[in-house]
Amino acid sequence: MSFEIIIPFLKPIAHLLASRTISEIMVNPDNSVWIEEKGQIQRLPDIQFDDGALQTGLEVIANRFGKKLDADSPILNLRLPDGSRLAAMIPPVVNPRPLVTIRRFTAKDFKLDDLIRVEMLTEEQAEILTDAVRAGQNILIAGGTASGKSTLLGTLADAIPDHERILLIEDTAELHIRKPHVVSAESQTDTHHSRITFDDVLRAILRHHPDRIIVGEVRGAEALTLLDATNTGHRGTLATIHASSAEEAIRRLASLAIRSAANLQLNVAEEDVRRGIDLIVYISRHQGRRHVQQVLSIRN
């Protein structure tokens, strides 16, 4: 599916989607349009959608991607053909009009040297992390929304040897892994098809001889499956998680794991994290600047 198929349904913001400097486009339920560019958020008062046009366009886009968007399924997440991520909600969840956020995937060609150049991480941190990836260490990348977790993961994956088989699992496909042997799988929880959860996909993918497992974002029951995998011989895992610090990432991963294991205690789950994960990278974001604040070695 070409990007041009989507443009007619997002026509008022088509020129924004073509920009290489705009990182986020936001359309609020009051019909106001906002962008984030070079770390600064601003409103564009001259841009708006006609009444009903945005919701109609979103419904058509969802259908063309095999997904549902209606009053019974009012939340949509998908990847656009250029790699950007679209998230939308429609009434009755929001009112009176849809809420849309498009995160532009402007960093798909970034290399580690580029991240050093923009001071997202230091040369020393880059060397530590590259060596860890090559050595097959399990790495968890933590940070807030839009902190650059996926960008860093994609660049670190460049250090994976070319002969290794990489199995990539995402809720909404957005990662760009520049390796010859990559198999990508996506959960199916808001489509016209049977409900296949993120955890279902992770469990299934483990049966397909992965040398490396890359998990786009850990956010639910898959945390327990991931911990089981990292503690039973699966090496070289890369994953991201929402957390406010490296230590908080340990607690966050453990708390997600115990939600799907009635007899698992939090302290035991935290020990599983410390045994299964080698490094936690915490990325902070302040006034539009993203940088690696901490690289924590936690393996006991």
SERO-4910 file (N, C-alpha, C, O; in steps of 0.05 Angstrom, whole numbers):
BEGIN
 pado doro    nc1    nc2    nc3   cac1   cac2   cac3    cc1    cc2    cc3    oc1    oc2    oc3
  Met    A     17    -24      0      0      0      0     18     25      0     35     28     18
  Ser    A     14     43    -19     31     66    -21     20     88     -3     -3     89      4
  Phe    A     38    106      5     31    128     22     10    146      9     -6    158     23
  Glu    A     10    148    -17     -8    166    -31    -37    158    -27    -55    175    -29
  Ile    A    -42    133    -21    -70    124    -16    -81    137      9   -105    141     11
  Ile    A    -64    142     28    -73    154     54    -77    184     52    -95    194     65
  Ile    A    -62    197     35    -61    227     34    -89    239     30    -95    259     44
  Pro    A   -106    229     12   -132    242      8   -149    244     33   -166    262     35
  Phe    A   -145    226     52   -162    226     76   -150    243     98   -162    247    119
  Leu    A   -125    252     94   -112    269    114   -102    295     99    -82    306    107
  Lys    A   -117    303     79   -108    324     61    -99    350     75    -79    361     68
  Pro    A   -114    360     95   -106    385    108    -78    384    121    -65    405    125
  Ile    A    -69    360    128    -42    358    141    -22    343    123     -1    335    133
  Ala    A    -29    340     97    -11    325     79     17    337     78     37    322     77
  His    A     18    364     77     45    377     75     61    373    101     85    373    100
  Leu    A     47    370    124     61    365    149     73    337    149     95    332    159
  Leu    A     58    318    138     68    290    136     93    288    118    109    270    122
  Ala    A     96    306    100    119    306     81    144    318     94    165    315     83
  Ser    A    140    332    116    163    346    128    182    327    141    174    307    152
  Arg    A    208    332    139    229    316    152    237    327    179    253    315    193
  Thr    A    226    350    187    233    363    212    211    361    233    217    364    257
  Ile    A    187    356    224    164    354    243    164    325    254    163    306    239
  Ser    A    165    323    281    166    296    293    139    286    302    135    262    305
  Glu    A    120    304    307     93    296    316     72    315    306     76    340    306
  Ile    A     49    304    297     26    319    288      3    312    306     -3    288    308
  Met    A    -11    331    318    -33    326    336    -58    341    328    -57    365    324
  Val    A    -80    326    324   -105    339    318   -123    333    342   -130    310    348
  Asn    A   -132    354    356   -148    351    381   -178    350    375   -186    358    353
  Pro    A   -193    341    394   -223    340    389   -236    367    384   -258    368    374
  Asp    A   -222    389    392   -233    415    386   -226    425    358   -231    447    350
  Asn    A   -214    406    342   -206    411    314   -181    428    311   -174    437    289
  Ser    A   -167    433    333   -142    448    331   -120    429    323   -120    405    330
  Val    A   -100    439    308    -77    423    298    -52    434    311    -46    458    310
  Trp    A    -36    416    321    -11    423    335     11    406    323      7    383    314
  Ile    A     36    416    324     59    400    316     81    402    336     83    422    351
  Glu    A     99    382    336    124    385    350    146    385    329    148    367    313
  Glu    A    163    406    330    184    409    311    209    418    326    209    439    338
  Lys    A    231    403    323    256    409    337    252    413    367    264    431    379
  Gly    A    234    396    378    230    396    407    210    417    417    205    418    441
  Gln    A    199    434    399    181    455    407    153    449    396    149    441    373
  Ile    A    132    452    413    105    447    406     91    474    399     94    493    414
  Gln    A     77    474    377     63    499    369     37    492    355     34    471    343
  Arg    A     18    511    358     -8    507    344     -6    520    316      7    540    312
  Leu    A    -20    507    297    -22    517    270    -51    526    265    -68    510    257
  Pro    A    -58    551    271    -86    560    271    -99    560    244   -124    561    242
  Asp    A    -84    559    223    -96    561    196   -103    534    184   -113    532    162
  Ile    A    -99    512    199   -104    486    189   -127    473    205   -127    473    230
  Gln    A   -147    463    192   -169    448    205   -183    430    185   -181    434    161
  Phe    A   -197    410    196   -212    391    180   -241    400    179   -252    411    198
  Asp    A   -254    395    156   -283    400    154   -298    381    173   -288    360    180
  Asp    A   -322    390    182   -337    373    200   -342    345    189   -351    342    166
  Gly    A   -335    325    204   -340    297    197   -318    286    179   -317    261    176
  Ala    A   -302    303    167   -282    293    147   -261    275    159   -253    255    148
  Leu    A   -251    284    183   -229    269    195   -238    241    204   -224    221    199
  Gln    A   -262    240    217   -271    213    226   -277    195    203   -270    171    203
  Thr    A   -289    205    182   -294    189    158   -268    179    146   -266    156    139
  Gly    A   -249    197    144   -223    189    133   -209    168    150   -197    149    139
  Leu    A   -210    171    176   -198    151    194   -211    124    192   -198    103    193
  Glu    A   -237    123    189   -252     98    186   -243     84    160   -240     59    160
  Val    A   -240     99    139   -231     87    113   -203     77    116   -197     55    107
  Ile    A   -185     92    128   -157     84    132   -156     59    148   -142     40    141
  Ala    A   -171     58    170   -171     34    187   -180      9    171   -168    -12    174
  Asn    A   -201     12    156   -211    -10    140   -190    -20    120   -187    -44    115
  Arg    A   -175     -2    108   -155    -10     88   -131    -24    101   -116    -38     87
  Phe    A   -128    -20    127   -107    -34    141   -117    -59    155   -103    -72    171
  Gly    A   -142    -67    149   -154    -90    162   -162    -86    191   -164   -106    205
  Lys    A   -165    -62    199   -172    -56    227   -200    -44    228   -212    -37    208
  Lys    A   -210    -42    253   -237    -31    258   -235     -4    272   -218     -1    290
  Leu    A   -252     14    264   -255     39    279   -284     48    277   -293     57    257
  Asp    A   -298     44    299   -326     51    301   -334     55    330   -316     54    347
  Ala    A   -359     60    336   -368     65    363   -362     41    382   -357     45    406
  Asp    A   -361     17    371   -355     -6    388   -325    -11    390   -316    -23    409
  Ser    A   -309     -1    371   -280     -3    372   -269     25    366   -259     30    344
  Pro    A   -270     43    386   -263     71    381   -234     79    383   -227    102    382
  Ile    A   -216     59    386   -188     65    389   -172     51    367   -176     27    361
  Leu    A   -155     66    354   -140     56    331   -110     61    334   -102     83    342
  Asn    A    -93     41    329    -64     45    328    -54     30    303    -60      7    299
  Leu    A    -39     44    287    -28     31    263     -3     45    253      2     68    261
  Arg    A     12     32    236     35     43    223     28     52    195     17     36    180
  Leu    A     35     76    188     31     86    161     53     75    142     74     66    152
  Pro    A     48     76    116     68     64     97     96     75     99    115     61     92
  Asp    A     99    100    109    126    111    111    140    104    138    162    113    143
  Gly    A    126     88    155    137     81    180    126     97    204    131     91    227
  Ser    A    112    119    198    101    136    220     79    121    234     67    102    223
  Arg    A     74    128    259     54    115    275     30    133    279     32    156    287
  Leu    A      6    122    273    -19    137    277    -35    125    300    -40    101    300
  Ala    A    -43    142    319    -60    134    341    -85    152    340    -82    177    338
  Ala    A   -108    140    342   -133    156    340   -154    145    360   -154    122    366
  Met    A   -170    163    369   -194    157    385   -217    173    374   -214    196    367
  Ile    A   -240    161    373   -264    175    363   -286    174    385   -284    159    404
  Pro    A   -307    191    381   -330    189    400   -341    161    401   -342    148    380
  Pro    A   -350    152    424   -355    167    449   -332    169    468   -336    181    490
  Val    A   -308    158    462   -286    160    480   -277    189    483   -270    198    505
  Val    A   -276    204    461   -270    233    462   -292    248    448   -307    236    432
  Asn    A   -295    273    453   -317    289    441   -307    317    437   -290    327    452
  Pro    A   -318    331    417   -339    322    398   -328    310    373   -343    298    357
  Arg    A   -301    312    369   -289    302    344   -266    282    352   -260    279    375
  Pro    A   -254    270    332   -232    251    338   -207    265    349   -203    289    346
  Leu    A   -192    248    363   -165    256    372   -145    239    356   -147    215    355
  Val    A   -126    253    344   -107    239    327    -79    248    333    -74    272    336
  Thr    A    -60    230    336    -32    236    339    -16    219    320    -18    195    320
  Ile    A      0    232    304     17    219    284     46    224    292     55    247    291
  Arg    A     60    203    300     88    206    306    104    199    281    104    176    272
  Arg    A    117    220    271    133    216    246    157    200    251    172    205    271
  Phe    A    162    180    234    186    163    237    208    176    221    215    166    200
  Thr    A    220    197    232    240    213    218    268    202    222    287    211    210
  Ala    A    271    182    240    298    173    248    305    145    238    323    133    248
  Lys    A    290    135    218    295    108    209    322    103    196    332     81    195
  Asp    A    335    125    187    362    122    175    384    130    194    407    131    186
  Phe    A    377    136    219    397    144    238    416    121    244    408     98    246
  Lys    A    442    127    247    462    109    257    471    118    284    465    140    293
  Leu    A    487    101    298    496    108    325    512    134    324    511    150    343
  Asp    A    528    138    304    544    163    302    526    188    301    533    209    311
  Asp    A    502    185    288    484    207    287    474    214    315    471    238    322
  Leu    A    468    193    331    458    198    359    480    210    376    474    226    394
  Ile    A    505    203    371    527    215    385    530    245    377    534    262    394
  Arg    A    526    250    351    529    277    341    508    296    353    514    319    359
  Val    A    484    286    357    463    303    369    462    301    399    444    311    413
  Glu    A    483    288    411    487    286    439    465    271    454    459    277    477
  Met    A    454    251    440    435    234    453    449    214    471    438    205    492
  Leu    A    474    207    464    490    191    481    520    197    475    526    209    455
  Thr    A    537    189    494    566    195    491    579    173    475    568    151    472
  Glu    A    603    178    466    619    157    452    624    133    471    623    110    462
  Glu    A    629    139    496    634    118    516    609    100    519    611     76    519
  Gln    A    586    113    522    561     98    524    556     81    499    547     58    501
  Ala    A    561     93    476    556     79    451    574     54    449    565     33    440
  Glu    A    599     56    458    617     34    458    608     12    477    609    -12    470
  Ile    A    600     20    501    590      0    521    566    -15    510    565    -40    512
  Leu    A    547     -1    498    523    -14    488    528    -30    463    516    -52    461
  Thr    A    545    -21    446    551    -37    422    565    -63    429    558    -84    419
  Asp    A    584    -61    448    598    -86    457    578   -105    470    580   -129    467
  Ala    A    559    -94    485    539   -110    499    521   -125    479    514   -148    483
  Val    A    513   -111    458    496   -123    437    512   -146    423    501   -168    419
  Arg    A    536   -140    416    553   -160    402    557   -185    420    559   -207    410
  Ala    A    559   -180    446    564   -202    465    539   -218    472    540   -237    486
  Gly    A    516   -209    461    491   -223    466    478   -217    493    464   -234    504
  Gln    A    484   -194    504    471   -187    530    442   -178    525    435   -168    504
  Asn    A    426   -183    546    398   -175    545    395   -146    554    404   -139    577
  Ile    A    384   -129    537    383   -100    543    355    -90    543    339    -96    524
  Leu    A    348    -75    564    321    -63    566    325    -32    565    340    -21    580
  Ile    A    311    -20    546    313      9    542    288     22    554    266     16    545
  Ala    A    292     40    573    270     52    588    269     82    583    289     95    577
  Gly    A    245     93    585    241    122    582    212    128    580    195    111    580
  Gly    A    206    154    578    179    163    575    170    162    545    185    154    528
  Thr    A    146    172    541    135    174    514    152    193    497    159    214    506
  Ala    A    158    184    472    174    200    453    201    208    464    212    229    457
  Ser    A    213    191    480    240    196    491    262    186    472    285    193    476
  Gly    A    255    170    452    275    160    434    282    131    438    303    122    428
  Lys    A    265    117    452    271     88    458    274     72    433    293     57    429
  Ser    A    254     75    415    254     59    390    278     67    372    290     50    359
  Thr    A    284     93    372    306    102    355    332     90    365    348     80    349
  Leu    A    337     90    391    361     78    402    362     48    397    382     37    390
  Leu    A    339     34    401    338      5    397    346     -1    368    361    -19    363
  Gly    A    334     14    349    340      9    321    369     12    314    380     -4    298
  Thr    A    382     32    325    410     37    319    428     16    333    448      7    322
  Leu    A    421      7    357    436    -13    371    435    -40    356    454    -56    357
  Ala    A    412    -45    344    408    -70    329    428    -73    306    433    -95    296
  Asp    A    439    -50    297    459    -52    276    484    -68    284    498    -78    267
  Ala    A    488    -71    310    511    -86    320    507   -116    321    525   -131    327
  Ile    A    482   -125    316    477   -154    315    491   -166    291    488   -155    269
  Pro    A    505   -188    294    518   -201    271    498   -208    249    476   -216    255
  Asp    A    506   -204    224    488   -208    201    477   -236    198    456   -240    187
  His    A    492   -256    208    483   -284    205    462   -292    224    450   -314    221
  Glu    A    455   -276    244    436   -283    264    407   -278    255    401   -259    241
  Arg    A    389   -296    264    361   -294    257    347   -277    279    347   -284    303
  Ile    A    335   -255    271    322   -236    289    292   -239    286    281   -237    264
  Leu    A    278   -243    309    249   -244    309    239   -219    324    245   -215    347
  Leu    A    225   -203    309    216   -176    318    186   -177    324    170   -185    307
  Ile    A    179   -169    349    151   -170    357    142   -141    365    156   -129    382
  Glu    A    120   -132    354    110   -106    361     80   -106    363     66   -123    351
  Asp    A     70    -87    378     41    -83    380     32    -69    354     13    -78    340
  Thr    A     45    -47    347     41    -34    322     68    -31    309     86    -18    320
  Ala    A     72    -43    286     98    -44    273    109    -16    267     95      0    254
  Glu    A    133    -11    277    145     15    271    176     14    271    188     32    260
  Leu    A    188     -7    282    217     -9    282    228    -16    255    216    -31    239
  His    A    251     -4    249    265     -9    224    292    -22    230    310     -8    239
  Ile    A    294    -48    227    318    -63    233    333    -69    207    322    -82    190
  Arg    A    357    -59    205    373    -60    181    391    -86    181    415    -84    182
  Lys    A    378   -109    181    392   -134    181    380   -153    160    356   -150    154
  Pro    A    395   -172    150    385   -189    128    365   -210    136    348   -218    120
  His    A    365   -219    161    348   -241    169    330   -232    192    334   -239    215
  Val    A    309   -217    185    290   -207    204    262   -217    198    253   -215    175
  Val    A    249   -228    218    221   -237    215    205   -220    234    209   -219    258
  Ser    A    185   -205    223    169   -186    239    141   -197    244    128   -207    225
  Ala    A    132   -195    268    105   -204    275     91   -181    291    103   -167    306
  Glu    A     64   -179    287     49   -158    299     24   -170    312     11   -187    300
  Ser    A     17   -160    336     -7   -170    349    -32   -161    334    -31   -142    319
  Gln    A    -54   -176    338    -79   -170    324   -101   -168    345   -117   -186    349
  Thr    A   -103   -144    357   -123   -141    378   -145   -121    371   -164   -119    385
  Asp    A   -141   -107    349   -162    -88    341   -167    -90    311   -170    -70    297
  Thr    A   -168   -115    301   -172   -119    273   -198   -134    268   -212   -141    287
  His    A   -204   -140    243   -227   -156    236   -223   -186    241   -241   -202    239
  His    A   -198   -193    248   -191   -221    251   -192   -230    280   -200   -214    297
  Ser    A   -185   -255    285   -185   -265    312   -166   -249    329   -146   -239    319
  Arg    A   -172   -246    355   -156   -230    373   -130   -246    380   -131   -267    392
  Ile    A   -107   -235    372    -81   -247    378    -66   -227    394    -58   -206    384
  Thr    A    -61   -233    419    -48   -213    437    -18   -213    432     -7   -230    419
  Phe    A     -6   -192    444     23   -189    443     36   -214    455     56   -224    445
  Asp    A     25   -223    477     37   -247    490     33   -272    473     51   -289    472
  Asp    A     11   -274    459      7   -297    441     29   -297    420     40   -319    414
  Val    A     35   -274    409     55   -272    388     83   -279    399     98   -294    386
  Leu    A     89   -269    423    115   -275    435    118   -305    440    139   -316    434
  Arg    A     98   -317    451     99   -346    457    103   -362    431    118   -381    430
  Ala    A     89   -354    410     91   -368    384    118   -364    371    129   -383    360
  Ile    A    129   -340    373    154   -334    360    177   -349    372    197   -354    358
  Leu    A    175   -356    397    197   -370    411    201   -398    399    222   -410    403
  Arg    A    181   -408    384    183   -434    372    196   -433    344    198   -454    331
  His    A    204   -410    336    214   -407    308    244   -400    308    254   -385    291
  His    A    259   -413    325    288   -412    325    300   -384    324    314   -377    306
  Pro    A    294   -367    344    306   -340    344    334   -340    355    339   -352    376
  Asp    A    353   -327    342    378   -321    354    376   -296    371    388   -294    392
  Arg    A    359   -278    362    353   -254    377    323   -248    378    309   -253    358
  Ile    A    314   -238    400    286   -229    403    286   -199    408    300   -190    426
  Ile    A    271   -185    391    268   -156    396    238   -151    401    221   -158    385
  Val    A    233   -138    424    205   -133    432    201   -102    431    215    -88    446
  Gly    A    183    -94    414    179    -65    410    173    -50    436    185    -29    440
  Glu    A    155    -59    452    149    -47    478    135    -67    496    115    -79    488
  Val    A    146    -71    520    134    -89    539    113    -73    555    119    -53    567
  Arg    A     88    -83    555     67    -67    568     46    -85    581     27    -74    594
  Gly    A     48   -111    579     27   -128    591     37   -156    598     59   -159    608
  Ala    A     20   -176    593     25   -204    601     50   -215    588     62   -234    598
  Glu    A     59   -203    566     83   -213    553    108   -209    570    129   -222    565
  Ala    A    106   -192    591    129   -188    609    138   -215    621    162   -220    623
  Leu    A    119   -231    630    126   -256    643    138   -276    623    158   -289    629
  Thr    A    127   -277    599    139   -294    578    167   -285    571    185   -302    567
  Leu    A    171   -259    569    197   -248    563    217   -255    585    240   -263    579
  Leu    A    209   -252    610    227   -259    632    234   -289    632    257   -297    637
  Asp    A    214   -306    627    219   -335    624    240   -340    603    257   -357    606
  Ala    A    237   -326    580    255   -331    558    284   -322    565    303   -336    559
  Thr    A    286   -298    577    313   -288    584    327   -305    606    351   -305    608
  Asn    A    310   -318    622    322   -335    644    325   -364    636    334   -380    653
  Thr    A    318   -371    611    322   -399    603    338   -401    577    334   -419    561
  Gly    A    357   -383    574    377   -386    553    374   -369    529    392   -369    512
  His    A    353   -353    526    351   -335    503    368   -310    508    362   -295    526
  Arg    A    388   -306    492    407   -284    496    404   -263    474    393   -269    452
  Gly    A    414   -240    480    414   -218    460    388   -205    456    383   -193    435
  Thr    A    370   -206    476    343   -194    473    346   -163    475    361   -153    492
  Leu    A    331   -149    459    328   -120    461    299   -114    464    282   -125    450
  Ala    A    292    -97    484    264    -90    489    262    -62    500    282    -51    511
  Thr    A    239    -49    497    235    -23    509    212    -25    529    195    -42    528
  Ile    A    211     -5    547    190     -4    568    187     25    577    206     40    578
  His    A    163     32    584    158     59    595    165     59    625    155     42    640
  Ala    A    184     76    633    192     79    661    205    105    664    215    118    645
  Ser    A    206    115    690    217    141    696    246    140    705    258    161    711
  Ser    A    258    116    707    286    113    715    294     84    709    277     68    703
  Ala    A    320     79    711    329     51    707    319     33    728    309     11    722
  Glu    A    320     41    753    310     25    775    280     21    773    269     -1    779
  Glu    A    266     42    764    237     40    761    230     19    739    209      6    740
  Ala    A    248     17    719    243     -2    697    243    -31    708    228    -48    699
  Ile    A    260    -36    728    261    -63    741    234    -68    754    222    -90    750
  Arg    A    225    -49    769    199    -52    783    176    -54    764    157    -70    768
  Arg    A    177    -38    743    156    -38    723    154    -65    708    132    -76    705
  Leu    A    176    -76    700    176   -102    686    167   -124    705    152   -141    697
  Ala    A    175   -123    730    167   -143    750    137   -141    755    123   -161    758
  Ser    A    127   -117    758     98   -113    764     81   -122    741     59   -133    745
  Leu    A     90   -118    716     75   -128    693     75   -158    693     55   -171    686
  Ala    A     97   -170    701     99   -200    701     80   -213    720     68   -233    714
  Ile    A     77   -201    744     61   -214    765     31   -212    759     15   -226    771
  Arg    A     23   -194    741     -5   -191    734    -16   -216    721    -40   -221    723
  Ser    A      1   -232    708     -9   -256    695      1   -281    709     -1   -303    697
  Ala    A     11   -279    733     20   -302    749     10   -299    777     22   -284    793
  Ala    A    -11   -312    784    -25   -309    810     -6   -314    833     -9   -302    854
  Asn    A     12   -333    831     29   -341    853     56   -328    854     73   -335    871
  Leu    A     61   -310    835     88   -297    834     88   -271    850     71   -254    846
  Gln    A    106   -270    869    109   -246    886    127   -226    873    144   -232    857
  Leu    A    122   -200    879    137   -178    866    167   -181    871    182   -176    852
  Asn    A    175   -187    895    204   -189    900    217   -212    885    240   -210    876
  Val    A    202   -234    880    212   -256    864    214   -247    835    234   -254    822
  Ala    A    194   -233    826    194   -223    798    217   -204    794    230   -204    773
  Glu    A    223   -187    813    245   -168    811    272   -183    809    290   -175    794
  Glu    A    275   -205    824    299   -221    822    301   -235    795    323   -237    784
  Asp    A    278   -242    783    278   -254    756    288   -233    736    303   -239    718
  Val    A    280   -208    740    289   -186    722    319   -183    725    333   -181    705
  Arg    A    329   -183    749    358   -179    754    374   -203    743    397   -199    735
  Arg    A    363   -227    743    377   -249    731    376   -250    701    395   -259    688
  Gly    A    353   -240    690    349   -243    661    359   -220    644    365   -223    621
  Ile    A    360   -196    656    368   -172    642    396   -164    650    403   -163    674
  Asp    A    413   -158    631    441   -150    636    444   -120    640    457   -110    659
  Leu    A    431   -104    621    434    -75    622    408    -62    619    390    -71    604
  Ile    A    404    -40    634    381    -22    630    391      5    621    408     17    635
  Val    A    381     15    599    388     41    589    365     60    594    342     54    585
  Tyr    A    369     81    609    347    100    614    352    126    598    373    139    600
  Ile    A    332    133    582    333    157    565    314    178    577    290    172    581
  Ser    A    324    202    582    306    223    592    301    243    569    316    244    549
  Arg    A    279    258    572    272    277    552    264    303    566    246    303    583
  His    A    278    325    560    273    350    574    275    372    553    296    376    541
  Gln    A    253    387    551    251    410    532    260    402    504    275    416    490
  Gly    A    250    378    496    256    369    469    282    355    465    288    344    444
  Arg    A    300    356    485    326    343    483    324    315    495    315    311    518
  Arg    A    334    295    480    334    268    489    363    259    494    380    263    477
  His    A    368    247    517    395    237    521    395    213    540    378    211    558
  Val    A    414    195    537    418    172    554    428    182    581    451    191    583
  Gln    A    411    180    601    419    190    627    434    169    644    450    176    661
  Gln    A    428    143    638    440    122    655    442     96    639    423     88    625
  Val    A    464     83    643    467     55    633    473     39    658    495     40    670
  Leu    A    454     23    666    456      8    692    460    -22    687    444    -35    673
  Ser    A    482    -32    697    487    -61    696    474    -74    720    480    -67    743
  Ile    A    456    -93    715    441   -105    738    443   -135    740    433   -146    759
  Arg    A    456   -148    721    457   -177    722    472   -187    746    495   -179    751
  Asn    A    460   -205    762    473   -216    786    493   -237    777    506   -249    795
***
